[in-house]
Amino acid sequence: MISAILLQGANSHAEVRLPGFFTDHMVLQRQMPLKIWGWADPGEQVRVTLGDATEVATAGDSGRWSVSLPAMNASSTPLQLTVEGSNTLTLSDILIGEVWLCSGQSNMEWRVSSSTNAEAEIAAADFPLIRHVKIPRRPSPVPLEDVDAEWQVCSPATAGSFTACGYFMARQLHQELDVPIGLVNSSWGGTRVEPWTPPIGFENVEALASIHQSVIGRMPGSAPYRQRLTTYLDSIADWQQQAQAALEESTLLSPAPAYPAELTPFKSHQDPTMLYNGMIHALVGFPMRGAIWYQGESNHAEGMLYTEKKRALINGWRTLWEQGDFPFYYVQIAPFQYGNEDPKILARFWEAQAAVQEIPNTGMVVINDIATLNDIHPPNKQDVGLRLAGLALKHDYGLEDLVANSPEMSEMKVLSDRIEIEFHNTGGGLKTRDGEAPSHFELIGPNSGGFRPASAKIDGNTIVLTAADVPKPTAFRFAWHKLAEPNLMGESGLPVGAFRGGKLPDFFSTLPVSREYRLVYDLDLSQLGAEIKYTVDKSADVTAFDRIGYVVELETSDGTPQNVFVSMKAFTSDAAKIGIPTVSSGAHFQQRVEDMEVISDVAGIVSGSAIATGNIEFWPNNYGQGNSGGIPGASSGTYDFGDSPGPPENGYGCMQVHNHAARQTLFAINHWSQGSGADIGIGNSTGPNPDWTFTGNASSYRTKRLRVYVRQTSPQVQQTQSE
């Protein structure tokens, strides 16, 4: 469609030319037809010779020519590639072996020189049959047909600049297979997955339809592009007529229509397709065994959507390469702090990465045993390369008895007082790398108060989980924290990655309120108004208490449940002041709270116990953005976790609980006098004000409920509440 534009002058060359990454010392893929291509004058005949094989091609109208030489067996004997036309090109020291594409972000770009034991590794890097080519960083809004890059022979003088993951994989493959290994390193630190993905990848994934439309809409020659540009030109033509009339009649004229943003070419290297266009497209068709990939840190907050994006990348590349389902092996990113981020976000991302293995001919390397929690770039790339090589040796090179995949759950049994998990890929059983009991298992069940640490015992290929706080478990999770470095592994030496299983109990049934707390208030939030009418109000019966707990339960318009339980050390001894802070209740609190516990099923909420950074904003007043309470990190330019109450007392109204260290609103109920126009939310609002002020969104929920509890300290009978 637009390929003639994209040759970037290739067809204007009078001389025969090869792609810029076809250079001396290149490795070509064994046992596959060898595609060689380039450019010449249209109609020019080109003769290509490699060893004993010769083919002739004629350059087409665009100047491009291509030949397919017969497949060859691996050879460490240097060959010469000759291309003859109006001029003659000769490339020397060409080897036939195994070629792997190495792509992703900084952990793939990471060099041998920055890896563990770098000095010794470089000194020992005398492997002239390993070759490496680094594709230059080059984003492009349109597919580029050529890139310039030089192949290098592995030696102590060059190996330091090689991709470390690729090099340590190549070294193992070379030593096992005794064939040349070629590494095509097309990687860029900090990049997302979308820029590496071709348009056809997005096209075939329904969840990414909006990205596909955005890409196609910017592609010159596509139907959407032509239609939108035609509409714009028509509007410009109309405006020009109006401008001519205004000029002649000396009348006012509106500005010309702005160029449509959806036609503006992508500019950033993080925009969809930009790195595919500039760093992958020119390689398409170059025969290779498969690809290795190390990326995800820049997409790690996306959960299962990342699985769909990887599906687009993998299937998009496979479609264009026309080599069937070539192997695609990738690295699960390592545990890392990620600031004050919810510890479960990374765990859900690990789950999404693991789910990519549902795509045929893929495999994942787990590295939670070799992480550096304060460094997003674990320097131990040796084990990463060995594990990638193991996947290839087992699945592509015939070492079927090799255990190359990490242990994974094959079966789970939920019994009356325990959960049993059976694993496969263990290499003969399970063990721990420190000889201690397996760590980082948690159980949940009715009345457990959320997930609780579990005792884990190894029985061959099985883990048996129990917890005194969870007498009837229904579900488990493993390594479900961004800093989790679990000790469980197989006899193979490969670690077990984060996973979970079972059926989560109803949110409310997991809370400790039925065991430890007494219900004080129950309020149907659909009945909000100038007068608060509780379904249950037992405040007059409540005496001494040491903790206060709030349960907010919402159901969004699409049926998604959103729930949060927040408890804290009592901030008042008056039960009449712990509900909605109306004028009549006399409640007015702007203060920090102690020993906060948070349990929630809403993504992003920082859960946990003994949280020391809670604060509440309870008042019936109007309020402003000033941080009169001196809450650390609060903004004076937005409504957030640090605001300032003001007159009148019977004003807008605010009932908010926050975790200011996480810069997070746990729940908010504001402006209750407006009924269906009140502000209600769990977590931070995605609007301009994180604390939901001015959202007026109460009517958007199907159901909404607030319950308030206390933990009594008097000898009164503790009531079990299940209302």
Secondary structure, DSSP 4 states (H G I P E B T S, - for coil): --HHHHTTTGGG-SS-B--TT--TT-EEETTS-EEEEEE-STT-EEEEEETTEEEEEE--TTSEEEEEEPP---EEEEEEEEEESSSEEEEEEEEEEEEEEEEESHHHH-BGGGSTTHHHHHHT---TTEEEEEPPP---SS--S-----EEE-STTTGGGSBHHHHHHHHHHHHHH-S-EEEEEEE-TT--SGGGS-HHHHHT-GGGHHHHHHHHTTSTTSHHHHHHHHHHHHHHHHHHHHHHHHHHHT---PPPPPPPGGGSPP-STTSTTHHIIIIIGGGTTS--SEEEEE--GGGTTSTTHHHHHHHHHHHHHHHHHTSSS--EEEEPPPP---TT--HHHHHHHHHHHHHGGGSTTEEEE--TTS-BTTBSS-S-HHHHHHHHHHHHHHHTSS-TT---SPPEEEEEEE-SS-EEEEEES-SSSEEETTSS---SEEEE-TTS-S-EE-EEEEETTEEEEE-TT-SS--EEEES-STT----EEETTSPBPPPEEEE-PPPTGGGSTHHHH-EEEEEEEGGG-SSS---SEE-GGG---EEEEEEEEEEE-TTS-EEEEEEEEE-S-S-GGGSSS--TTTT--EEEEESSEEEEE-STT---EEEE--EEEEEESSEEES--TT--TT--SSSSSSS-EEES-SSSS-EEEEEEGGGTEEEEEEE-GGGGGGSEEEES--SSS-TT-TT---GGG-SEEEEEEEEEE-SSSPPPP---
